[in-house]
Amino acid sequence: MVTSDQTTTWVLFRSYDGSLFETGAASRASTAVVAGLAVHHLLLRKGEWHLKAPTIIETWLCSFPILYSLEALWGAKNNMGNAFNALYLMSIFALSLLISIALYRVFFHKLNSFPGPRLAAISKLWHSANCVGAKNHLLLERMRKQYGDFVRTGCFPFSIRTTPTAAHQLTGSMESLGPNEITIFDPETLVKIDGPGSKTRKSDFYDFLWPAAGLVNFRDVSFHDARRRIWMQAVSAKNLPVYESQIAEHAEKWEKLLGTHADQGTMVPFRDMAYWYAFDVMGMFMLSESFDMISSSESHWAVDNLRRAMKILGPCQMTPWLAQIGFKYLKGYWLVRDWHATVNWCRERLQDRIKSDDGATNIASHLISDSIRNESVEKDENLLTGEAVVGIIAGSDTTGPTLTMVFYLLARHPEHQAKLYEELQQIDVTDREALKTLPHLNAVIDETMRCYPAIMTGGNRDTPPEGMTIAGRFIPGDVTIVSPRYTIFRSERCYVNPDEFIPERWTSRPDLIKDSRSFRPFASGRYSCVGKSLALTQLRVVTALFVSKFRFTFASGDDPDSTVKGLKDQFTTAPGPLKLMFQARK
């Protein structure tokens, strides 16, 4: 039996006159091949294109009506034939472009001497596909074991410098670098790319959340330095007492909440509470507005949205162009919708802060004051919103997981709970200056950040045009260097028994450290964390307060290793659930 759909298809094919295979059509196909080659070698190999990925797709799709019209003039004389020919030419162009890119990357690229997966050399989509589960830190470790210290983990079109424009100010793409990528596992890498005198720059990796942009992902050096000066004023010694009192106030609220759980003998979802605390405090730092999650024992919808949206970065942090496509075409759907909802929430809070004149001490007020001085508040709206969003992420999505891992490791190693408790008996735990001097407290924090850094694989840098030498090997200019802290911090060249939690390596057992140069959890140099002091204060205050007040163990019936098994690399570290039982000390 012949269906109506089959009849329609037959009629359409009968109406096609085969003009695709005429001599004129063949010459047009040849032109499409040449066009694909030309676009690759004359256009895409120059400059950065990752932020223009949606435009490239739209331009290609818009070629259909143009080709259709040309076919109507010179090709087939019916609609179906015109459409077939237009789609054929579009396909030939795309195929020519992709084959040219693949052949160039496999056979003619300047990084061909570096080993690595062949598919990774062709496209970063291979990398994204292998990180759907957000386990990039483990993927890179497997590559190290297979290929060694220098691994070619990706390729983008080679580029040359072009003239900077104002539109590139925030991203720094004014340098017009579409870098190639080498992952280097040698401990010297972190010193070379961030140490004194380094000429490296932030790579296009930092455009993963564009158009949201903050201090963390400003790529233009001069613009970054100018904004960093404002942030440094905001977190200067003059303002630290305000922020430290907010840290202590929220820690005490959290302690009371834990006391309630201890009295009732109920399980504590510690990971979730750690995020509540970190976001509450960072909301105060940034906007003088707490999310009040610790007080209410409930998560805030904006934080839920943000944490869900960060899942995008599991597979997309290494392909910022793919994130741009998602942000452009999936605005009302899935995680992208959650992200935009949080951005809009921050925008509204910033508008309230701009209208307010309460004299509150917070980071946003310093940023707004700078815009007011420059009479550019309206023009800077997106800039200020981006700084607020990225600032909250940078301050909360790093402290939360680090606190989680501190308490996971203390629950896993109760002997260090006991040792830390004894040390805390010597001081007043509310004395923040005294906490800085406690050897074991600070060793526990350092060892936690070594085992589980808050940024496990991020922090990519572009080499200067003249190239640079790392661990005796020359890296060409305009190449992205990935230096995964997760692997480097566990290198046997740097530490004895690197996979073991041994806080004493930072105090009484210095022989367990072979090379401490690589330990840079807060980065260093120009791009070091401006909130390092506040982050360490939070870690010290919370850890000291809770260990002095409670004993804690893993909840019975729960898998104690679920925290590590569920660990994900979403630019920031995202631990699995941590469920603890707290008991008040007598």
Secondary structure by P-SEA (a helix, b strand, c coil): cccaaaaaaaaaaaacccccccaaaaaaaaaaaaaaaaaaaccccccccccaaaaaaaaaaaaaaaaaaaaaacccccaaaaaaaaaaaaaaaaaaaaaaaaaaaccccccccccccccccccaaaaaaaacccaaaaaaaaaaaccccccccccccbbbbccccccccccccccccbbbbbbbccccccccccccccccccccccccccccccccccccaaaaaaaaaaaaaaacccaaaaaaaaaaaaaaaaaaaaaaaaaaccccaaaaaaaaaaaaaaaaacccccccccccccccaaaaaaaaaacccccccccaaaaaaaaaccccccaaaaaaaaaaaaaaaaaaaaacccccccaaaaaaaaaaaacccccaaaaaaaaaaaaaaaacaaaaaaaaaaaaaaaacaaaaaaaaaaacccccccaaaaaacaaaaaaaaaaaaacccccccbbbbccccccccccccccccbbbbbcaaaaaaccccccccccccccccccccccccccccccccccccccccaaaaaaaaaaaaaaaaaacccccccccccccccccccccccccccccccccccccc
